[in-house]
């Protein structure tokens, strides 16, 4: 969770495969213990999809 708007997201994991497409959600719930977790998408909002290994430059919150 961030206290302010975020313009970029970086996620790294051995479970991520380069070239694979992933869906990004915000909200919902998560419970994490020692790096292992589970969660639900209840209340989450789909933000879009990304391809692992790709970088898309943005101009900050609101595209400015």
C-alpha positions in Angstrom: 0.0 0.0 0.0 1.3 3.5 -0.8 0.3 6.7 1.0 0.5 8.6 -2.3 -0.3 7.9 -5.9 2.3 5.8 -7.7 3.3 6.3 -11.4 5.4 3.1 -11.7 5.4 -0.4 -10.3 8.4 -2.7 -10.1 7.9 -6.3 -9.1 10.6 -9.0 -8.9 10.1 -12.7 -8.3 11.5 -16.0 -9.4 7.9 -16.8 -10.3 7.8 -14.1 -13.0 8.6 -15.2 -16.5 10.0 -12.8 -19.1 7.5 -12.2 -21.9 4.6 -13.5 -19.9 1.5 -11.2 -19.6 0.2 -10.4 -16.0 -2.8 -8.6 -14.8 -2.3 -5.8 -12.2 -5.0 -5.1 -9.6 -5.1 -2.5 -6.8 -7.1 -2.9 -3.6 -8.3 -6.3 -2.3 -6.8 -8.0 0.6 -3.5 -9.8 1.3 -2.0 -11.8 4.1 1.8 -12.3 4.0 4.0 -14.3 6.3 7.8 -14.7 5.7 7.4 -13.7 2.1 4.7 -16.3 1.4 1.2 -15.0 1.0 -2.3 -15.4 -0.1 -5.0 -12.9 -1.0 -8.3 -12.3 -2.6 -9.5 -9.9 -5.3 -12.6 -9.0 -3.3 -12.9 -5.2 -3.6 -9.9 -5.0 -6.0 -9.9 -3.0 -9.3 -8.2 -4.2 -12.5 -5.7 -1.6 -13.6 -4.5 -3.3 -16.7 -2.1 -5.9 -18.1 1.7 -5.8 -18.4 4.3 -8.0 -20.1 7.2 -9.1 -17.8 10.5 -7.5 -18.9 8.8 -4.6 -20.8 9.1 -1.0 -19.6 6.7 1.7 -20.6 7.7 5.3 -19.7 5.0 7.5 -18.2 5.0 11.1 -17.3 3.8 10.7 -13.7 0.3 10.7 -12.1 -2.4 11.7 -14.5 0.1 11.4 -17.5 1.6 14.9 -16.8 
